[in-house]
Amino acid sequence: MKKITLFLIFLLFAVVYTTAQKSVALHSNGTTTIFDGDTSLTEAYDASITGDTLYVSGGHFTAPATIDKGLVIIGAGYNLVSTAVTQKTYILNTSNINLGANASNLYLEGMEFAAGFGKGTSGPLNFSFIRCKINGGLNFTAAGGAGPPTNASIIQCDIALNMNLSSLTYSVISNCIIREQIASSVNNIIKNNILLVGVYPTAYCSLNTFYNNIFSANVNQTYVYGSGSNNDFQYNIFAWPDPSLGTTPIDLNNYKGIDVSTVYVNASEGDFHLLGDASTTYLGDDGTEVGIYGGLVPFKEGAVPINPHISQKSIQTTTNSNGFLNISFTVEAQQN
């Protein structure tokens, strides 16, 4: 509770005072330190230790080249509509941020990244990406095959480029917008996502669970896999009527040959809600609709992060007759 109160005070000040909009609040061992400016995120990271929490305001921030600590880092969100008051939190990583071996239990939420992330076999365990927009890819590679159990969670993210997941195992990718290929995934759960790429949306993937996804490209999609084996496909929508699902797949209750123009409300405008009939026709293994708005963690409108959200502000330009400046905010608590 104290963390949330301190964060809210920090964010209100950041919104009121333009010069403090690029701010990071580091909460460590019961104390809070504020860092300001373009490099405030890297300065707060350098001052932090595993277990600390960093609250990042709206604005553009440079990022550390490597995250090698188990931190909680929460931004103001990335959706332009829901961050109209605070501005979105935009991380200016010009190349992939590397996840180091000491970053286990890393938690990232509510930020947009200019590029992507990388990790090798010695990378962290039990890390989470929640409601992040990643304009690069995930280069989670491992020489010689899949790495050890990772137990990562990638939830409600928008990922622009290829996802090489050879060092990500026993992990969950759920309710994400995936715009390019998933490659080399082994022993992962891939559920309630939208896969938009037309040619080879997945490749070299084995022993995965693919449930309740929408493979939504309306092209001659003869192959879903370049190669792969023993994957479990159930309750997915496929635009192509006879996709190849690799060697010895489980193929049950899938919806094939579906014109996705009859499925989405307006995919060309980024509205991936299902049309009324589609939302009751195409159901997943749990009885909810397939795609990002079904399942256990439906995509949250506006991708608003879990911290208190400032949805409105009113700041007068002049003081009143008593010398006071009238300021009004609407702050909404978040349940998830």
GUKOL-909976 format. One record per atom (N, C-alpha, C): residue in three letters; x, y, z. Coordinates in pm, whole numbers, padded with zeros to 5 digits, always signed. Example, Ala and Ser with C-alpha at 12.3 -4.5 7.8 and 13.67 -1.06 7.14 Angstrom:
BEGIN
ALA+01319-00569+00780/ALA+01230-00450+00780/ALA+01320-00330+00780/SER+01285-00225+00708/SER+01367-00106+00714/SER+01290+00003+00787/
//
This chain:
BEGIN
MET+00083-00119+00000/MET+00000+00000+00000/MET+00087+00126+00000/LYS+00195+00126+00081/LYS+00285+00239+00086/LYS+00351+00262-00049/LYS+00390+00154-00116/LYS+00451+00167-00248/LYS+00357+00237-00344/ILE+00229+00195-00344/ILE+00132+00252-00437/ILE+00110+00399-00407/THR+00099+00437-00279/THR+00079+00577-00243/THR+00196+00663-00288/LEU+00319+00616-00264/LEU+00436+00690-00306/LEU+00442+00703-00457/PHE+00407+00596-00527/PHE+00406+00602-00673/PHE+00307+00706-00722/LEU+00188+00708-00662/LEU+00085+00800-00707/LEU+00128+00944-00685/ILE+00187+00974-00570/ILE+00237+01109-00544/ILE+00343+01147-00647/PHE+00434+01053-00674/PHE+00539+01076-00773/PHE+00480+01105-00911/LEU+00382+01026-00952/LEU+00326+01041-01085/LEU+00248+01171-01098/LEU+00174+01210-00994/LEU+00100+01336-00998/LEU+00196+01453-01015/PHE+00305+01453-00942/PHE+00403+01560-00956/PHE+00465+01559-01096/ALA+00489+01440-01148/ALA+00549+01430-01282/ALA+00456+01485-01388/VAL+00324+01468-01370/VAL+00227+01519-01466/VAL+00212+01670-01453/VAL+00215+01721-01328/VAL+00194+01864-01307/VAL+00312+01945-01358/TYR+00435+01900-01327/TYR+00553+01977-01360/TYR+00620+01920-01483/THR+00614+01997-01592/THR+00666+01948-01720/THR+00811+01907-01709/THR+00892+01980-01633/THR+01034+01949-01626/THR+01061+01816-01557/ALA+00961+01763-01486/ALA+00984+01638-01412/ALA+00915+01520-01476/GLN+00868+01538-01602/GLN+00791+01431-01662/GLN+00877+01307-01687/LYS+01005+01328-01720/LYS+01092+01213-01740/LYS+01153+01177-01605/SER+01080+01097-01529/SER+01123+01066-01393/SER+01108+00918-01366/VAL+01193+00868-01277/VAL+01187+00730-01231/VAL+01195+00732-01079/ALA+01101+00663-01015/ALA+01103+00649-00870/ALA+01156+00510-00835/LEU+01267+00507-00765/LEU+01328+00381-00720/LEU+01284+00356-00576/HIS+01211+00245-00557/HIS+01168+00207-00423/HIS+01256+00092-00377/SER+01335+00116-00270/SER+01433+00017-00224/SER+01440+00018-00073/ASN+01413-00096-00011/ASN+01425-00111+00134/ASN+01350-00003+00211/GLY+01228+00029+00165/GLY+01143+00122+00237/GLY+01170+00269+00209/THR+01265+00300+00123/THR+01293+00438+00087/THR+01270+00459-00062/THR+01239+00583-00100/THR+01214+00615-00239/THR+01307+00726-00284/THR+01372+00707-00397/THR+01462+00805-00455/THR+01412+00839-00595/ILE+01406+00969-00627/ILE+01357+01013-00757/ILE+01475+01051-00845/PHE+01474+01001-00968/PHE+01573+01037-01069/PHE+01501+01107-01184/ASP+01558+01215-01235/ASP+01495+01294-01340/ASP+01581+01297-01466/GLY+01515+01319-01580/GLY+01585+01341-01705/GLY+01591+01220-01796/ASP+01656+01238-01912/ASP+01661+01134-02015/ASP+01729+01007-01965/THR+01829+01021-01878/THR+01905+00905-01832/THR+01859+00855-01696/SER+01741+00900-01652/SER+01695+00865-01516/SER+01673+00716-01500/LEU+01632+00646-01607/LEU+01611+00502-01595/LEU+01743+00429-01574/THR+01845+00464-01651/THR+01973+00397-01634/THR+02035+00433-01498/GLU+02015+00557-01452/GLU+02068+00595-01321/GLU+01997+00519-01210/ALA+01864+00506-01221/ALA+01789+00430-01120/ALA+01828+00284-01124/TYR+01847+00230-01245/TYR+01890+00090-01257/TYR+02026+00070-01189/ASP+02121+00159-01214/ASP+02254+00146-01155/ASP+02248+00149-01003/ALA+02152+00226-00948/ALA+02141+00240-00803/ALA+02058+00129-00738/SER+01996+00045-00818/SER+01903-00055-00765/SER+01972-00184-00732/ILE+01903-00268-00654/ILE+01946-00405-00628/ILE+01829-00498-00655/THR+01858-00624-00673/THR+01752-00723-00697/THR+01645-00713-00588/GLY+01518-00715-00632/GLY+01406-00702-00541/GLY+01347-00563-00536/ASP+01416-00463-00593/ASP+01366-00326-00593/ASP+01256-00307-00698/THR+01181-00198-00683/THR+01077-00161-00778/THR+01109-00024-00836/LEU+01098-00013-00969/LEU+01117+00114-01039/LEU+00985+00153-01104/TYR+00934+00272-01070/TYR+00815+00327-01135/TYR+00862+00433-01235/VAL+00824+00415-01361/VAL+00873+00501-01469/VAL+00756+00585-01520/SER+00774+00717-01523/SER+00669+00806-01570/SER+00658+00798-01722/GLY+00565+00875-01778/GLY+00560+00892-01923/GLY+00682+00968-01971/GLY+00716+00950-02098/GLY+00831+01017-02157/GLY+00927+00919-02221/HIS+01034+00969-02279/HIS+01134+00888-02347/HIS+01255+00870-02257/PHE+01306+00746-02250/PHE+01415+00715-02160/PHE+01519+00629-02231/THR+01647+00657-02204/THR+01750+00563-02247/THR+01747+00442-02154/ALA+01795+00330-02203/ALA+01784+00204-02128/ALA+01922+00144-02106/PRO+01940+00068-01999/PRO+02065-00006-01984/PRO+02078-00112-02094/ALA+02201-00136-02138/ALA+02222-00236-02243/ALA+02189-00376-02195/THR+02207-00400-02065/THR+02179-00531-02005/THR+02101-00510-01877/ILE+01999-00592-01858/ILE+01930-00598-01729/ILE+01976-00727-01662/ASP+02046-00712-01551/ASP+02104-00827-01484/ASP+02066-00829-01336/LYS+01945-00781-01307/LYS+01892-00779-01171/LYS+01744-00818-01176/GLY+01697-00879-01070/GLY+01557-00919-01062/GLY+01472-00804-01011/LEU+01438-00711-01100/LEU+01366-00589-01065/LEU+01221-00597-01109/VAL+01137-00515-01046/VAL+01003-00487-01096/VAL+01008-00347-01157/ILE+00978-00336-01286/ILE+00982-00207-01356/ILE+00846-00185-01421/ILE+00775-00081-01379/ILE+00639-00055-01426/ILE+00632+00086-01483/GLY+00584+00098-01606/GLY+00568+00228-01670/GLY+00424+00277-01664/ALA+00399+00384-01739/ALA+00265+00444-01743/ALA+00177+00385-01852/GLY+00233+00293-01933/GLY+00158+00234-02043/GLY+00212+00279-02177/TYR+00164+00215-02285/TYR+00210+00250-02419/TYR+00100+00295-02513/ASN-00025+00269-02478/ASN-00137+00303-02565/ASN-00156+00455-02568/LEU-00162+00513-02687/LEU-00167+00658-02698/LEU-00295+00717-02641/VAL-00404+00642-02647/VAL-00531+00693-02592/VAL-00529+00690-02441/SER-00492+00576-02383/SER-00497+00562-02238/SER-00387+00641-02168/THR-00282+00683-02241/THR-00175+00762-02180/THR-00179+00908-02225/ALA-00295+00956-02266/ALA-00305+01093-02314/ALA-00266+01194-02206/VAL-00293+01163-02081/VAL-00260+01255-01971/VAL-00113+01243-01931/THR-00065+01122-01916/THR+00070+01099-01861/THR+00179+01095-01968/GLN+00144+01076-02094/GLN+00232+01035-02203/GLN+00270+00887-02185/LYS+00302+00823-02296/LYS+00343+00684-02287/LYS+00486+00674-02237/THR+00519+00558-02183/THR+00657+00530-02141/THR+00728+00462-02256/TYR+00827+00531-02313/TYR+00896+00483-02433/TYR+01044+00465-02402/ILE+01093+00343-02422/ILE+01231+00309-02389/ILE+01314+00308-02518/LEU+01416+00392-02522/LEU+01492+00415-02645/LEU+01610+00319-02656/ASN+01583+00190-02651/ASN+01691+00094-02674/ASN+01712+00078-02824/THR+01830+00117-02872/THR+01857+00110-03016/THR+01891-00030-03062/SER+01924-00118-02969/SER+01948-00259-02998/SER+01884-00341-02887/ASN+01886-00472-02902/ASN+01821-00558-02803/ASN+01880-00538-02664/ILE+01792-00531-02565/ILE+01834-00532-02425/ILE+01861-00677-02387/ASN+01981-00703-02337/ASN+02016-00840-02299/ASN+01967-00869-02157/LEU+01907-00985-02139/LEU+01864-01030-02007/LEU+01974-01119-01949/GLY+02037-01071-01843/GLY+02148-01143-01785/GLY+02106-01257-01695/ALA+02202-01337-01654/ALA+02175-01456-01575/ALA+02120-01424-01436/ASN+02143-01301-01388/ASN+02098-01262-01253/ASN+01964-01190-01254/ALA+01896-01191-01367/ALA+01769-01118-01379/ALA+01647-01205-01353/SER+01665-01317-01285/SER+01549-01401-01252/SER+01448-01320-01172/ASN+01320-01346-01201/ASN+01208-01275-01140/ASN+01195-01130-01187/LEU+01262-01096-01297/LEU+01241-00966-01359/LEU+01096-00953-01404/TYR+01037-00834-01379/TYR+00897-00807-01415/TYR+00891-00673-01486/LEU+00848-00672-01612/LEU+00834-00549-01691/LEU+00688-00532-01730/GLU+00632-00414-01708/GLU+00492-00389-01745/GLU+00474-00244-01786/GLY+00391-00223-01888/GLY+00343-00090-01921/GLY+00442+00000-01990/MET+00522-00055-02084/MET+00621+00025-02155/MET+00626-00013-02301/GLU+00673+00080-02384/GLU+00702+00052-02523/GLU+00852+00057-02542/PHE+00905-00044-02613/PHE+01049-00055-02636/PHE+01078-00034-02784/ALA+01180+00049-02812/ALA+01213+00079-02951/ALA+01267-00043-03024/ALA+01335-00130-02952/ALA+01387-00254-03011/ALA+01341-00371-02924/GLY+01415-00482-02925/GLY+01367-00602-02860/GLY+01454-00645-02744/PHE+01460-00777-02722/PHE+01532-00836-02610/PHE+01610-00957-02658/GLY+01719-00985-02588/GLY+01796-01105-02615/GLY+01833-01176-02486/LYS+01853-01306-02495/LYS+01906-01383-02382/LYS+01961-01514-02436/GLY+02058-01570-02366/GLY+02114-01698-02403/GLY+02072-01807-02306/THR+02139-01919-02309/THR+02102-02030-02222/THR+02121-01997-02075/SER+02212-01903-02046/SER+02236-01867-01906/SER+02150-01750-01860/GLY+02050-01716-01940/GLY+01963-01605-01906/GLY+01874-01634-01787/PRO+01786-01541-01751/PRO+01710-01550-01626/PRO+01597-01653-01632/LEU+01549-01689-01516/LEU+01433-01776-01500/LEU+01317-01693-01445/ASN+01197-01737-01473/ASN+01077-01680-01411/ASN+01062-01530-01435/PHE+01091-01484-01555/PHE+01072-01342-01583/PHE+00938-01321-01653/SER+00887-01196-01646/SER+00754-01165-01700/SER+00758-01036-01781/PHE+00697-01041-01900/PHE+00669-00922-01979/PHE+00517-00910-01985/ILE+00462-00802-01931/ILE+00318-00784-01924/ILE+00281-00650-01989/ARG+00189-00652-02082/ARG+00135-00531-02145/ARG+00246-00438-02192/CYS+00339-00493-02267/CYS+00446-00415-02327/CYS+00433-00419-02479/LYS+00472-00310-02543/LYS+00483-00307-02689/LYS+00630-00314-02723/ILE+00667-00414-02801/ILE+00807-00440-02832/ILE+00823-00425-02983/ASN+00891-00318-03025/ASN+00904-00289-03167/ASN+01015-00368-03234/GLY+01087-00447-03159/GLY+01183-00541-03213/GLY+01134-00682-03196/GLY+01227-00775-03181/GLY+01191-00915-03163/GLY+01243-00968-03031/LEU+01226-01098-03011/LEU+01280-01167-02894/LEU+01384-01267-02945/ASN+01509-01238-02920/ASN+01618-01323-02968/ASN+01667-01407-02852/PHE+01584-01506-02815/PHE+01614-01593-02702/PHE+01677-01721-02758/THR+01805-01717-02783/THR+01872-01825-02856/THR+01958-01909-02764/ALA+01977-02032-02806/ALA+02061-02124-02730/ALA+02134-02214-02828/ALA+02266-02208-02825/ALA+02344-02294-02914/ALA+02322-02440-02877/GLY+02291-02518-02977/GLY+02281-02662-02955/GLY+02146-02709-02906/GLY+02045-02622-02910/GLY+01910-02667-02873/GLY+01852-02590-02758/ALA+01738-02635-02709/ALA+01665-02563-02606/ALA+01742-02558-02476/GLY+01727-02446-02406/GLY+01793-02429-02278/GLY+01714-02495-02166/PRO+01753-02468-02042/PRO+01685-02527-01926/PRO+01547-02466-01908/PRO+01463-02524-01821/PRO+01330-02467-01798/PRO+01338-02319-01759/THR+01257-02238-01826/THR+01263-02093-01806/THR+01146-02043-01721/ASN+01027-02098-01746/ASN+00907-02059-01670/ASN+00880-01909-01681/ALA+00891-01855-01802/ALA+00863-01714-01826/ALA+00717-01694-01863/SER+00671-01569-01849/SER+00535-01532-01889/SER+00541-01409-01978/ILE+00487-01421-02097/ILE+00477-01308-02190/ILE+00328-01291-02218/ILE+00269-01189-02158/ILE+00123-01177-02152/ILE+00079-01041-02205/GLN-00019-01041-02294/GLN-00082-00920-02345/GLN+00020-00822-02402/CYS+00117-00873-02476/CYS+00218-00789-02539/CYS+00191-00778-02689/ASP+00246-00674-02750/ASP+00240-00652-02894/ASP+00384-00658-02944/ILE+00417-00765-03020/ILE+00556-00793-03056/ILE+00570-00783-03207/ALA+00661-00694-03252/ALA+00665-00657-03393/ALA+00744-00754-03479/LEU+00857-00805-03430/LEU+00947-00883-03516/LEU+00960-01026-03468/ASN+01047-01102-03534/ASN+01056-01246-03511/ASN+01088-01280-03366/MET+01033-01392-03321/MET+01058-01443-03187/MET+01133-01575-03201/ASN+01264-01574-03176/ASN+01343-01696-03172/ASN+01347-01741-03027/LEU+01283-01853-02998/LEU+01259-01893-02859/LEU+01335-02018-02819/SER+01450-02042-02880/SER+01519-02168-02852/SER+01573-02178-02710/SER+01585-02066-02637/SER+01626-02075-02496/SER+01510-02038-02404/LEU+01388-02054-02451/LEU+01270-02029-02369/LEU+01189-02159-02364/THR+01182-02223-02249/THR+01109-02348-02236/THR+01017-02345-02115/TYR+00914-02428-02121/TYR+00815-02438-02012/TYR+00763-02299-01973/SER+00730-02222-02074/SER+00687-02084-02056/SER+00551-02064-02122/VAL+00489-01949-02093/VAL+00356-01917-02144/VAL+00362-01789-02226/ILE+00311-01795-02347/ILE+00291-01677-02431/ILE+00141-01670-02457/SER+00077-01568-02400/SER-00069-01569-02399/SER-00125-01430-02426/ASN-00232-01426-02507/ASN-00308-01303-02533/ASN-00221-01193-02590/CYS-00130-01231-02678/CYS-00039-01137-02743/CYS-00075-01116-02889/ILE-00038-00999-02941/ILE-00042-00971-03084/ILE+00097-01000-03138/ILE+00110-01101-03221/ILE+00240-01146-03271/ILE+00243-01118-03420/ARG+00332-01027-03462/ARG+00326-00974-03599/ARG+00423-01044-03695/GLU+00518-01121-03642/GLU+00609-01196-03727/GLU+00618-01340-03676/GLN+00722-01410-03713/GLN+00730-01554-03693/GLN+00770-01593-03550/ILE+00712-01704-03503/ILE+00762-01773-03384/ILE+00851-01887-03433/ALA+00976-01890-03389/ALA+01070-01991-03436/ALA+01135-02064-03320/SER+01159-02192-03341/SER+01241-02276-03252/SER+01187-02283-03110/SER+01057-02279-03096/SER+00995-02293-02963/SER+00980-02441-02931/VAL+01021-02476-02808/VAL+01011-02614-02761/VAL+00950-02614-02621/ASN+00846-02695-02604/ASN+00784-02714-02472/ASN+00731-02583-02412/ASN+00657-02507-02492/ASN+00593-02385-02443/ASN+00443-02390-02468/ILE+00370-02311-02391/ILE+00225-02295-02408/ILE+00202-02165-02483/ILE+00139-02172-02597/ILE+00114-02056-02684/ILE-00037-02050-02702/LYS-00102-01957-02633/LYS-00246-01967-02615/LYS-00313-01830-02627/ASN-00426-01827-02700/ASN-00509-01707-02712/ASN-00433-01588-02772/ASN-00347-01618-02870/ASN-00274-01512-02939/ASN-00333-01489-03078/ILE-00291-01378-03138/ILE-00318-01350-03278/ILE-00185-01352-03351/LEU-00172-01437-03453/LEU-00050-01446-03533/LEU-00083-01389-03670/LEU-00017-01276-03705/LEU-00057-01199-03823/LEU+00025-01229-03947/VAL+00146-01283-03933/VAL+00231-01303-04050/VAL+00171-01410-04141/GLY+00186-01390-04272/GLY+00120-01478-04367/GLY+00195-01605-04399/VAL+00328-01597-04414/VAL+00408-01711-04457/VAL+00490-01762-04340/TYR+00473-01890-04310/TYR+00543-01954-04197/TYR+00528-01874-04067/PRO+00409-01861-04013/PRO+00394-01794-03884/PRO+00468-01864-03771/THR+00494-01994-03787/THR+00579-02067-03692/THR+00675-02154-03772/ALA+00791-02181-03714/ALA+00890-02265-03783/ALA+00980-02334-03681/TYR+01010-02462-03708/TYR+01104-02540-03626/TYR+01059-02545-03480/CYS+00931-02562-03460/CYS+00875-02566-03325/CYS+00829-02709-03293/SER+00855-02754-03172/SER+00819-02890-03134/SER+00770-02895-02990/LEU+00678-02988-02965/LEU+00631-03019-02830/LEU+00563-02900-02763/ASN+00501-02813-02844/ASN+00430-02698-02790/ASN+00280-02723-02784/THR+00213-02645-02702/THR+00067-02644-02695/THR+00017-02517-02761/PHE-00052-02530-02872/PHE-00112-02417-02942/PHE-00264-02426-02925/TYR-00320-02346-02836/TYR-00464-02349-02813/TYR-00522-02208-02833/ASN-00637-02202-02897/ASN-00722-02082-02899/ASN-00657-01963-02969/ASN-00564-01990-03060/ASN-00499-01883-03135/ASN-00573-01856-03266/ILE-00542-01741-03326/ILE-00596-01708-03458/ILE-00478-01688-03553/PHE-00462-01781-03647/PHE-00363-01768-03753/PHE-00434-01695-03867/SER-00415-01564-03874/SER-00516-01481-03938/SER-00483-01431-04077/ALA-00373-01472-04138/ALA-00341-01423-04271/ALA-00423-01496-04377/ASN-00490-01420-04463/ASN-00567-01478-04573/ASN-00478-01489-04696/VAL-00383-01581-04694/VAL-00294-01605-04807/VAL-00288-01756-04829/ASN-00217-01795-04936/ASN-00201-01936-04965/ASN-00105-01997-04862/GLN-00160-02023-04747/GLN-00080-02065-04632/GLN-00077-02218-04627/THR-00005-02276-04723/THR+00000-02421-04731/THR+00067-02481-04607/TYR+00167-02411-04556/TYR+00241-02464-04442/TYR+00230-02367-04324/VAL+00200-02421-04210/VAL+00216-02344-04088/VAL+00359-02362-04038/TYR+00422-02474-04069/TYR+00556-02503-04019/TYR+00654-02523-04132/GLY+00775-02464-04115/GLY+00886-02504-04201/GLY+00928-02644-04163/SER+00928-02671-04034/SER+00948-02805-03981/SER+00902-02802-03837/GLY+00897-02914-03773/GLY+00849-02920-03636/GLY+00773-03049-03614/SER+00758-03086-03488/SER+00694-03215-03462/SER+00627-03214-03326/ASN+00528-03302-03315/ASN+00464-03333-03187/ASN+00404-03211-03117/ASN+00350-03119-03196/ASN+00280-03005-03139/ASN+00131-03035-03124/ASP+00069-02974-03026/ASP-00071-02997-02994/ASP-00152-02874-03036/PHE-00231-02888-03144/PHE-00314-02779-03196/PHE-00460-02806-03164/GLN-00521-02719-03086/GLN-00664-02734-03057/GLN-00731-02597-03050/TYR-00849-02590-03108/TYR-00936-02473-03100/TYR-00872-02347-03159/ASN-00791-02366-03264/ASN-00732-02251-03333/ASN-00812-02218-03459/ILE-00814-02091-03498/ILE-00866-02050-03628/ILE-00750-02046-03727/PHE-00769-02111-03842/PHE-00674-02104-03951/PHE-00743-02044-04073/ALA-00680-01942-04133/ALA-00738-01886-04254/ALA-00729-01984-04371/TRP-00620-02061-04376/TRP-00601-02156-04485/TRP-00674-02286-04451/PRO-00745-02348-04548/PRO-00829-02464-04517/PRO-00754-02592-04482/ASP-00629-02604-04529/ASP-00557-02729-04504/ASP-00412-02702-04467/PRO-00389-02638-04354/PRO-00251-02606-04317/PRO-00175-02731-04275/SER-00047-02733-04308/SER+00039-02840-04260/SER+00083-02806-04118/LEU+00066-02899-04028/LEU+00095-02874-03888/LEU+00219-02948-03840/GLY+00306-02986-03933/GLY+00429-03052-03895/GLY+00411-03202-03881/THR+00508-03267-03820/THR+00509-03412-03806/THR+00435-03454-03680/THR+00350-03554-03694/THR+00274-03615-03584/THR+00211-03513-03490/PRO+00130-03421-03545/PRO+00065-03324-03457/PRO-00062-03383-03395/ILE-00108-03322-03288/ILE-00246-03339-03242/ILE-00327-03229-03308/ASP-00433-03265-03378/ASP-00513-03170-03455/ASP-00660-03194-03419/LEU-00711-03119-03321/LEU-00847-03140-03272/LEU-00923-03008-03262/ASN-01048-03011-03307/ASN-01142-02901-03284/ASN-01095-02768-03339/ASN-01010-02771-03443/ASN-00964-02646-03503/ASN-01065-02596-03607/TYR-01064-02466-03629/TYR-01153-02401-03727/TYR-01068-02364-03848/LYS-01091-02430-03961/LYS-01003-02413-04077/LYS-01079-02350-04193/GLY-01001-02280-04277/GLY-01060-02215-04393/GLY-01153-02101-04356/ILE-01120-02027-04254/ILE-01206-01919-04205/ILE-01159-01786-04263/ASP-01250-01713-04325/ASP-01222-01579-04376/ASP-01217-01484-04256/VAL-01096-01436-04222/VAL-01084-01356-04099/VAL-01151-01219-04111/SER-01190-01179-04233/SER-01267-01054-04244/SER-01405-01069-04180/THR-01446-01193-04158/THR-01574-01217-04089/THR-01554-01241-03940/VAL-01430-01232-03894/VAL-01397-01264-03755/VAL-01373-01137-03673/TYR-01287-01048-03725/TYR-01248-00928-03650/TYR-01344-00813-03677/VAL-01353-00725-03580/VAL-01431-00602-03600/VAL-01366-00515-03706/ASN-01236-00486-03691/ASN-01166-00403-03789/ASN-01016-00423-03773/ALA-00965-00531-03827/ALA-00824-00565-03809/ALA-00733-00460-03871/SER-00773-00399-03983/SER-00688-00300-04049/SER-00665-00178-03962/GLU-00755-00152-03869/GLU-00741-00040-03775/GLU-00691-00088-03638/GLY-00649-00212-03630/GLY-00596-00264-03504/GLY-00701-00304-03403/ASP-00826-00319-03448/ASP-00933-00361-03357/ASP-00953-00511-03374/PHE-00899-00589-03280/PHE-00903-00735-03291/PHE-01013-00797-03205/HIS-01112-00716-03165/HIS-01231-00774-03104/HIS-01301-00862-03208/LEU-01364-00968-03161/LEU-01438-01054-03253/LEU-01578-00997-03274/LEU-01625-01012-03396/LEU-01763-00974-03427/LEU-01860-01057-03344/GLY-01982-01007-03330/GLY-02079-01072-03242/GLY-02095-01220-03265/ASP-02119-01261-03391/ASP-02137-01403-03420/ASP-02008-01481-03399/ALA-01896-01419-03438/ALA-01767-01489-03425/ALA-01733-01515-03278/SER-01769-01423-03190/SER-01733-01437-03049/SER-01809-01551-02982/THR-01919-01593-03040/THR-01994-01706-02984/THR-01978-01834-03066/THR-01924-01820-03188/THR-01904-01937-03275/THR-01768-02001-03252/TYR-01665-01920-03241/TYR-01529-01971-03231/TYR-01485-01967-03085/LEU-01509-02077-03017/LEU-01480-02086-02875/LEU-01356-02171-02851/GLY-01285-02139-02745/GLY-01164-02212-02710/GLY-01190-02327-02616/ASP-01082-02384-02565/ASP-01094-02502-02480/ASP-01163-02473-02348/ASP-01167-02345-02306/ASP-01230-02309-02179/ASP-01369-02249-02196/GLY-01421-02250-02320/GLY-01554-02197-02346/GLY-01560-02048-02372/THR-01446-01977-02360/THR-01442-01836-02396/THR-01397-01823-02542/GLU-01410-01704-02598/GLU-01376-01685-02739/GLU-01226-01703-02762/VAL-01191-01747-02882/VAL-01050-01756-02919/VAL-00995-01615-02939/GLY-00863-01606-02949/GLY-00802-01476-02969/GLY-00770-01405-02839/ILE-00727-01281-02850/ILE-00669-01211-02735/ILE-00771-01168-02630/TYR-00899-01167-02665/TYR-00999-01125-02566/TYR-01066-01243-02497/GLY-01013-01362-02513/GLY-01061-01479-02442/GLY-00958-01532-02346/GLY-00987-01647-02286/GLY-00892-01712-02198/GLY-00891-01656-02057/LEU-00787-01691-01981/LEU-00778-01651-01841/LEU-00737-01506-01823/VAL-00666-01448-01920/VAL-00616-01310-01906/VAL-00652-01230-02032/PRO-00780-01200-02053/PRO-00821-01126-02173/PRO-00745-00994-02185/PHE-00715-00958-02308/PHE-00642-00835-02337/PHE-00715-00716-02275/LYS-00642-00635-02201/LYS-00702-00524-02128/LYS-00714-00402-02218/GLU-00831-00340-02218/GLU-00854-00223-02302/GLU-00753-00113-02266/GLY-00690-00060-02369/GLY-00592+00045-02348/GLY-00459-00003-02295/ALA-00445-00135-02270/ALA-00320-00192-02217/ALA-00272-00116-02094/VAL-00365-00077-02008/VAL-00331+00002-01888/VAL-00258-00088-01789/PRO-00141-00046-01739/PRO-00069-00128-01641/PRO-00139-00131-01506/ILE-00086-00212-01415/ILE-00156-00243-01291/ILE-00152-00128-01190/ASN-00060-00035-01204/ASN-00051+00075-01109/ASN-00164+00175-01130/PRO-00197+00259-01030/PRO-00305+00357-01045/PRO-00288+00441-01171/HIS-00398+00465-01241/HIS-00394+00525-01374/HIS-00460+00663-01370/ILE-00388+00765-01417/ILE-00444+00900-01426/ILE-00513+00913-01561/SER-00645+00923-01559/SER-00722+00926-01683/SER-00765+01067-01724/GLN-00765+01162-01630/GLN-00802+01299-01662/GLN-00724+01394-01574/LYS-00700+01514-01628/LYS-00640+01619-01546/LYS-00694+01754-01590/SER-00699+01847-01496/SER-00736+01985-01523/SER-00645+02073-01440/ILE-00562+02153-01506/ILE-00468+02242-01438/ILE-00493+02383-01489/GLN-00539+02471-01403/GLN-00565+02608-01442/GLN-00435+02678-01478/THR-00444+02773-01568/THR-00324+02845-01613/THR-00288+02962-01523/THR-00382+03005-01438/THR-00356+03115-01347/THR-00408+03080-01208/THR-00355+03148-01106/THR-00403+03128-00970/THR-00533+03202-00948/ASN-00607+03160-00845/ASN-00731+03230-00811/ASN-00702+03351-00723/SER-00808+03417-00673/SER-00792+03539-00595/SER-00717+03518-00465/ASN-00711+03392-00419/ASN-00638+03360-00297/ASN-00494+03315-00325/GLY-00456+03317-00450/GLY-00321+03278-00485/GLY-00300+03130-00502/PHE-00410+03052-00510/PHE-00399+02908-00526/PHE-00420+02868-00672/LEU-00350+02764-00714/LEU-00367+02709-00848/LEU-00457+02587-00839/ASN-00569+02590-00907/ASN-00664+02479-00903/ASN-00617+02365-00993/ILE-00602+02249-00931/ILE-00558+02129-01002/ILE-00655+02016-00970/SER-00698+01945-01074/SER-00790+01834-01054/SER-00743+01714-01134/PHE-00742+01596-01069/PHE-00705+01472-01136/PHE-00813+01367-01114/THR-00831+01280-01214/THR-00911+01160-01197/THR-00816+01041-01200/VAL-00811+00968-01090/VAL-00719+00854-01077/VAL-00802+00727-01061/GLU-00773+00626-01143/GLU-00849+00502-01141/GLU-00761+00389-01089/ALA-00808+00321-00986/ALA-00737+00203-00937/ALA-00752+00090-01038/GLN-00652+00005-01046/GLN-00653-00108-01139/GLN-00661-00239-01062/GLN-00747-00328-01108/GLN-00763-00457-01042/GLN-00670-00564-01099/ASN-00620-00541-01217/ASN-00527-00637-01279/ASN-00438-00566-01380/
//
